[in-house]
Amino acid sequence: MARNLVQSRPMASQSEQKPTVFIVDDDPAIRFAMQALMDSVNLRHEILPSADEFLALVRLAEEFGRALHRSMGAMAEAVRASTSNIAASLGGAPIDITLAIT
């Protein structure tokens, strides 16, 4: 009997996902106070000491998003090519394959 070696977590719905609050300030006392406030209301947060570091994080996220988009496009194209080959090997029988990426 095959065992499932990967444990999957149910995905949180859009309404269950908490936003991330970015705390950006060069004053450590302000950062500490804001961190305490975010902790007290149970909000997820990231603390950055400068706008430059925040912008670098945003740029990195944008680059990641673009790379992910390119990868998903390549993957979808590979699936399309594979389904064409499968259909041809089945004598052209219609095949409906849905690709869901979240």
Contacts in CASP RR format, 6 or more apart in sequence:
PFRMAT RR
TARGET T0000
AUTHOR 0000-0000-0000
METHOD contacts of the structure
MODEL  1
MARNLVQSRPMASQSEQKPTVFIVDDDPAIRFAMQALMDSVNLRHEILPS
ADEFLALVRLAEEFGRALHRSMGAMAEAVRASTSNIAASLGGAPIDITLA
IT
11 102 0 8 1.000
18 42 0 8 1.000
18 43 0 8 1.000
18 44 0 8 1.000
19 43 0 8 1.000
19 44 0 8 1.000
20 44 0 8 1.000
20 45 0 8 1.000
20 46 0 8 1.000
21 38 0 8 1.000
21 43 0 8 1.000
21 44 0 8 1.000
21 45 0 8 1.000
21 46 0 8 1.000
22 45 0 8 1.000
22 46 0 8 1.000
22 48 0 8 1.000
22 54 0 8 1.000
23 31 0 8 1.000
23 34 0 8 1.000
23 35 0 8 1.000
23 38 0 8 1.000
23 45 0 8 1.000
23 46 0 8 1.000
23 47 0 8 1.000
23 48 0 8 1.000
24 48 0 8 1.000
24 49 0 8 1.000
24 50 0 8 1.000
24 51 0 8 1.000
24 53 0 8 1.000
24 54 0 8 1.000
25 31 0 8 1.000
25 34 0 8 1.000
25 49 0 8 1.000
26 49 0 8 1.000
26 50 0 8 1.000
28 49 0 8 1.000
31 47 0 8 1.000
31 49 0 8 1.000
34 45 0 8 1.000
34 47 0 8 1.000
35 45 0 8 1.000
35 47 0 8 1.000
38 44 0 8 1.000
38 45 0 8 1.000
46 57 0 8 1.000
48 54 0 8 1.000
48 57 0 8 1.000
72 101 0 8 1.000
75 99 0 8 1.000
75 101 0 8 1.000
76 99 0 8 1.000
79 97 0 8 1.000
79 99 0 8 1.000
83 95 0 8 1.000
83 97 0 8 1.000
86 95 0 8 1.000
87 93 0 8 1.000
87 94 0 8 1.000
87 95 0 8 1.000
END
